[in-house]
Amino acid sequence: MTVPDQTSGQARPSSFAVKRWPLVMGSLFALAAVMSGAFGAHGLRGVVSDRGLEVFQTAVTYQMYHSIALILVALLSGSSLNGKLLTISAGFFTAGTLLFSGSLYLLVLTSMTWPGPVTPVGGLCLMVGWALLIAAGLRRPQQS
């Protein structure tokens, strides 16, 4: 596999090709988690209940954990691990973060109750993402 050289634009052999979308999604989720955490700490105190702040913090924490997981998957995509399993894992981490943290944010910030049953679906997606990452680690390395 070849990739363009950053300076010359000429093709060069790739020894470490990283999938970009999990890196970008992980970084976006991390940025949003930092912003949400700041909003929760400074903007929600006195506006929502203590339990609401606790739920909001859970959403932020899980969002940050899985942001880091997505970045890890992106970095591992340049290794000899099973790329298909890594890509599917990243998809489950992305869906799980949106569903789990997103539903918790909605529960705290709105009067909607329908997101409640979505939270465990998001949690299940996160668990599947970790199981797929384990499977990628246990599979025999791909041959070049």
N, C-alpha and C positions, 0 to 999 in steps of 0.2 A: 504494500500500500504506500502511496506517496501523498505528501501534503505540500502545499506551497510554502516556500521559505518566506518568513516574515520580512526579510530585508530585500532579497533579490526577486522574489516572486517565482523563482524557478522551483520545479518539483524536486523534492528530496525524500528519501525514505523516511517513513514514520516509525519511530520506535515506541511512541507513546501518544496514540490518538485518543483524545478524550471526547466522549459524547457531550455536545454542548447543551442540549435542552435540559438535562437534569442539573447541570451546573447553573444555568440561567434561572431555572425554576427555584432551585435551592437558595440561590442568592436573593431572588425576589422575595421568597417566603421569609428569609432571615431578616431582610430589610423591613418587611411589613411587621414581623414579630417584634423587632426593636421599637418601631413606631407605635405599635399597639400596646406594648408594655409601658411605654412612656405615657401614652394616652390613659391607660388604666390607672397608673400610679398617680398622675397629676390631674386628669380631667374627670375621672369617675368617682373619686373619693367624695363622699357626701351626696352623691347623685344616685348611686345604687347601693343596695344593702351590702353588708359584709359578705354574705353568701354569694351575692352577685360578683363582688370583687374576686372572691376565691375561684369561682367558675371562670371568670375572665382570665385570671392568671393561669389556670389550667390550660385554657386554649392557647395562650401565648407560649407557655412552656412546651406543650406538645408540638406546636408549630415550629419552634426553634429546634427541637430535637430532630424533627423530620426534615427540616431545612438542611441540617448537617448530614443527615442520612442521604439526601439527594446529592449533595456535594461529594460525599464518599462514593456513591454509585458512579458519579461522573468520573472521578479519579480512577476507580477500579475498572472502568470500561477500557482503559488503556492497558490493562493487564491481560493475562492469559485466561481469566475467568470467562465463563459462559456469557457472552454478550447478550443473547436473547433473554436469559433469566434476569440479567441486570436491568435491561430495558423494561421488562415487565414489572420488575420490582419498583423501578422508578415511577412507573405509571400508577402502581398501587399506593406508593408514598404520596404522590401528587393528589390523587383522588381522596385518599384518606385524610390528608391535611385539610383539603377544602371542605370535606364533609364533616370531619370531627371538629376542628377548630372553628370553621365557619358556622356550624350549627350552634356551638356554644356562644360565639359572639352574638349571633342573632337572638338567642334566648336571653342574654343579659341586656342587650341594647334596645330590644323591641318588646312589645307585649305579645308577640307571636308565640304560640305554644307548639305548632306543628313541627319545628325543627328538632324537638326533643327526641323522637324516634330515629332521626337521621344520625345522631351522635354515635350510637353503637355500630351503625353500618360503617361510618368513618373509622371507628376503632378497629373493626374487623379488617378493613382495607389496610390499615397500618400494620396489623399483625401478619397479613398475607405478604406484604412487602418485606417484612423481616424474614419470614419463612423462605421466600424466594432468594433473598440475599444469602441465607444459610445454605440453601441448595446450590447456589452458584459457587459458594466456597467449598462445598463437598464434592462437586463434580470434578472429573478429571480435567486437567487443563486442555484448552483447545490447541490443536496442532496448527502451526503456521503454514 
